[in-house]
Amino acid sequence: MPYIDLKTNAAVSDAQKTALKSALGQAITLLPGKSEQWLMVGIQPDCALWFQGSDAPAAMVHVEVFGSADPAAYEKMTARICKICADELGLPQNRVYVNYSETDNWGWNGSNF
């Protein structure tokens, strides 16, 4: 039950949104037990973001997961997300922040897991 929220101050076309959704769907499998089947993705283009005092193109990517994962898996996921942002949006990888949240409570379809 993962959720990936990508915010960027860059413009994102519909084609890029689809490419990002697909690439993130593949990337989520780097976290054991996670798959695109249960992944929800949010993409928010044209956000007001500043990093290091600059509004140069950047992204903030938040990954939420039900349960937990090994830090090594998160490391691989961070590398993949930064590459996806570079490949699909042309963002320098050093302008992409990634953070993670783990939760024991996650609801769907009127009940919790």
C-alpha angles and dihedrals in degrees: 000000000000127000125198119196114191118190121182137168089220126095113255123200123215089252090053091049090054092047091049092049091051095045092048089048089058093043095054089069087072085077108074113250095012125114142170088251090078099026121119117195128196121191119191113184127188094029121159101254130161124185123183088357093301133107091208111138110296142148139217113204121190120192118194121190137185105237120354144287138211115272089238090059090051089050090055091045092052091052091049094047092050090050091048091052090049095046099042103031103023092239119155107247090233088063094060122091120194125190134175137215125192123200136185093201122065127156133205136160095007098312143062130252 
